[in-house]
Amino acid sequence: MSSYVYMKVLESTPERYDRGIRLLSGGTIDALWARIARRVAGPGVRVLDIGCGTGGLSLACAARGALVTGLDRDAGMLAVARRKAAAQQLEHPPRWLELGVMEIEDELSPESFDAIVASLVMSELLPEERAHTLRQARRLLVPGGALVLADEAAPAGRAARAWWRLRRAPRVAITWLLTQQTTHPMDGLADEVRRAGFDDVREERVPEGDFLIVSARRGDAP
Ligand SMILES: C[S@@+](CC[C@H](N)C(=O)[O-])C[C@H]1O[C@@H](n2cnc3c(N)ncnc32)[C@H](O)[C@@H]1O
């Protein structure tokens, strides 16, 4: 089954999304969100979470006192995010925007965020949507602002990749049977971030699961 179909189904089952993503990540997704939140979020920091889904990363940032905007095109995912936020009684609950990445330009002002994050989203976008999103992220960040993107990544090397596929297959199958959800890995994100004009682009594998974080900074140039 193609990634496109996987993603369509993922977006059609928001109520089961959290269960599915925890299964698929081998229980590591919360640690990934916490890692990103520790890196960017603090009291009063303005954070934009692109493709926030059911709000896991947005809420991890808001719990650290950040002023979070969670943006997603899927009303069902945002409804779950809103419910989770209401249950947490945060001092500054996130603002939720139902918006596609191609509509960002019309809705959000330049230099209105200190940090922009996206988890398991870039791999879902078409190449032209990714390029647009990265250009917009640069426009929306203040000079010096941080960009942190996390996606699933297959290891380098044929043998490591084959072993990774073997290890992942049962988890994918179980997750799919229970929730009809999955994710798919992507390569080359750091280069795309560089091409979008970001500075200090770094790519790192994180200890929790098969994730790659690409982080960067918006330089001072306009
Ligand atoms: C795999 S989920 C990740 C959700 C969340 N960031 C997480 O870490 O669990 C991908 C999310 O990206 C959203 N998305 C996909 N394409 C989008 C687009 N073009 N504009 C806005 N959101 C989009 C989907 O609706 C979905 O909620």
The ligand as a Gaussian input file, in Angstrom:
#p B3LYP/6-31G(d) Opt

LIG

0 1
 C        1.627000      12.234000      10.802000
 S        0.692000      13.590000      11.369000
 C        1.797000      14.347000      12.563000
 C        1.027000      15.078000      13.610000
 C        1.874000      15.659000      14.739000
 N        2.780000      16.665000      14.285000
 C        2.622000      14.560000      15.466000
 O        3.851000      14.673000      15.661000
 O        1.968000      13.607000      15.906000
 C        0.811000      14.733000      10.026000
 C       -0.115000      15.939000      10.202000
 O        0.198000      16.867000       9.160000
 C       -1.032000      17.430000       8.709000
 N       -0.837000      17.885000       7.338000
 C       -0.530000      17.131000       6.255000
 N       -0.473000      17.894000       5.167000
 C       -0.755000      19.167000       5.556000
 C       -0.868000      20.406000       4.877000
 N       -0.669000      20.486000       3.566000
 N       -1.166000      21.509000       5.593000
 C       -1.359000      21.424000       6.942000
 N       -1.288000      20.275000       7.632000
 C       -0.992000      19.164000       6.955000
 C       -2.026000      16.291000       8.798000
 O       -3.342000      16.769000       8.846000
 C       -1.594000      15.596000      10.073000
 O       -2.277000      16.100000      11.197000

